[in-house]
């Protein structure tokens, strides 16, 4: 098989890259180790930055998002038993975010890809990449029917996530990896219950962090800070509701409606960056190159920003032979990646309980929250980063 761009991974990064290339008349093939059902139903992030929303609208992916997504124009930071609203409209000139689950974005991308006659090979195995510095890079795999296959291409999009094969295929010593592992995790649930608020609530409490989000007006997505090795079996529904009520308690009447919990999971927290994001003809994008803690809701958005840069660079190459965009891909992306890492680290540090912090640090943490919610300049900094920094291209 021959194509211009071979793409490993059918998550948001790989599928969005294929979609952007399709619109530019650039051929691509996508391979994915999981089934279509799996990638369309796995529960992941659910918040889109303004730039992601705008890109989906411009590229023909906005219809269902417009109908079903929930536009948000602010968030609340809750501490000391009270909520303090950060008004995105007032602080960013009308920008906001949209709650629209990652699996729904993936469904839209797969539907658009198949409608355009594009290739996606699901349930492949034994994936490898080769000749990354040669004239004809290759992707080898075994397809769902058990046949050995090979894709010859000009470039490879390494979009196969943190645990994929693309980044480990780069020779030792080429990449520099930066990592921070946090001493806590998130216990997340999905519940058939209305969310406590129409907007997200980020709460700091002496017992730990809590987050109230939603998927629809009838389905809540709720999180509790927990230990990274937490045993989910030790968290029956009653304990979860009790802990949520405790961490959101206050004198302002905020209540948590209980409902059937139909999904539970523990998400570890880490920050990770691999640089550079290119080796030869292979370009890493999304979780294959970087991970952010979920506090700032940036993972999927950062992946889409990466492939937007890459699609422009590939377009310029095929249109004029220019390699400037390809040569600058890593530096361009990493500039945004590190700003996003800074914001996600800051939000995480400001809103979580750290066991090694003493009374002094705890009061500084509360002072930080007080400052952010009482200073327009500080609130604007949070708002600008939360709705999303401008896409570089």
Beta strands, then each sheet from edge to edge (+ up, - down):
strand 1: 5-8
strand 2: 28-31
strand 3: 47-48
strand 4: 70-72
strand 5: 74-79
strand 6: 82-87
strand 7: 97-99
strand 8: 119-121
strand 9: 125-130
strand 10: 137-142
strand 11: 148-153
strand 12: 155-158
strand 13: 176-192
strand 14: 201-203
strand 15: 210-216
strand 16: 219-226
strand 17: 260-275
strand 18: 278-279
strand 19: 282-284
strand 20: 290-291
sheet 1: 8+ 2+ 1+ 12+ 19+ 18-
sheet 2: 3+ 7- 4+
sheet 3: 6+ 5- 14- 15+ 16- 13+ 17- 20+
sheet 4: 9+ 10- 11+
end
